[in-house]
Amino acid sequence: MEESLSFWGALQAFQFMRHAFLAGLVVGAVCSLLSVYVVLKRLAFIGQGISHSAFGGVALALLLFEESTTAGLKINLVTLAFCLMVALLIGWFSRRSKVSEDSAIGVFFALSMAAGVIFVGLRERYTGEVFNYLFGNILGVSSTDVTTISVLAVIVVIPIAVFYKELFFFCFDERLAGVSGIPVRFLHYLLLTLLALTIVISMKVVGIILVSAFLVIPGSAARLFTKRFSRMFLVSAAIGVGSSIAGLWLSYELGIPSGATIVIVQFAVLIVAMVIKRSDKHTTIIVR
């Protein structure tokens, strides 16, 4: 009887495994970097709202481009535009109207999901592809997907590097940052835009349903491991990349879904961080 390949053997033997591995590394890294800002600025709920709104964009794209040979790229572009629209509308409503931010998130969350259901209902063909985007299909990532994910990841990382200190000041004390001349409105919409981009990057790998975990857990664990702002990025990225590798390995060995396994690994790291956290109550973040 032929012996089955180990995870590392399969990685060398099969191209689709290498694509999944690379995509997991990129998504784990970029989500973890943005996760630091999501945690410090308390954007977890808005991230969840934007991620679930991606369902409407995916459903619309599948309705429009079901016969297209370049459907994958078009789905990403339509979903990105849809998520950006929802993110900016949430930001505008929460800052320009009497509707609170959590109410605005709830409204557009429900509206986007309802629109997605309608778009799926209007499609004449079987809509099995929707499940790949809802729950992720990392083993179905193509070389084109890896390239798209990598390009979008670079687009996300550049503003994080350029506005490093401004974003820290904004997350630490938005009112004081505004008084000091930092463009807080621009940074607010920048973070929402980066969230939308990151969600589009991640949806094929981990799925719309679970992407919010990628945007919250690494940053939460990193904040427990260190109080230095600069180290948070390194620790968070290490957690994101390490959990992606460990999750892929476990999912291969146990025959269980990859995206969900990665999230379980991240949660285990968070539990470890909570257990070994120092007993002191000092939680000041140091910008170094």
ZIPEMO-V834585 format. One record per backbone hydrogen bond with DSSP energy under -0.5 kcal/mol. CO is the residue of the C=O (numbers start at 0). NH is the residue of the N-H. Records with the same first field share a line. If there is no record, write none. Layout:
# ZIPEMO-V834585
CO->NH / NH
This chain:
# ZIPEMO-V834585
5->9
6->10
7->11
8->12
9->13
13->17
14->18
15->19
16->20
17->21
18->22
19->23
20->24
21->25
22->26
23->27
24->28
25->29
26->30
27->31
28->32
29->33
30->34
31->35
32->35 / 36
33->37
34->38
35->39
36->40
37->42
38->41
42->46
43->47
44->48
45->49
46->50
47->51
48->52
49->53
50->53
51->54
52->55 / 56
53->57
54->58
55->59
56->60
57->61
58->62
59->63
60->64
64->67
67->70
69->73
70->74
71->75
72->76
73->77
74->78
75->79
76->80
77->81
78->82
79->83
80->84
81->85
82->86
83->87
84->88
85->89
86->90
87->91
88->92
89->93
90->94
91->95
92->96
99->103
100->104
101->105
102->106
103->107
104->108
105->109
106->110
107->111
108->112
109->113
110->114
111->115
112->116
113->117
114->118
115->119
116->120
117->121
118->122
119->122
126->129
127->130 / 131
128->131 / 132
129->133
130->134
131->135
132->207
133->208
136->139
137->140
141->145
142->146
143->147
144->148
145->149
146->150
147->151
148->152
149->153
150->154
151->155
152->156
153->157
154->158
155->159
156->160
157->161
158->162
160->163
162->166
163->167
164->168
165->169
166->170
167->171
168->172
172->176
173->177
174->178
175->179
176->181
177->180
181->183
182->186
183->187
184->188
185->189
186->190
187->191
188->192
189->193
190->194
191->195
192->196
193->197
194->198
195->199
196->200
197->201
198->202
201->204 / 205 / 206
203->136
204->137
206->210
209->212 / 213
210->214
212->215 / 216
215->219
216->220
217->221
218->222
219->223
220->224
221->225
226->285
227->231
228->232
229->233
230->234
231->235
232->236
233->237
234->238
235->239
236->240
237->241
238->242
239->243
240->244
241->245
242->246
243->247
244->248
245->249
246->250
247->251
248->252
249->253
250->254 / 255
256->260
257->261
258->262
259->263
260->264
261->265
262->266
263->267
264->268
265->269
266->270
267->271
268->272
269->273
270->274
271->275
272->276
285->228 / 287
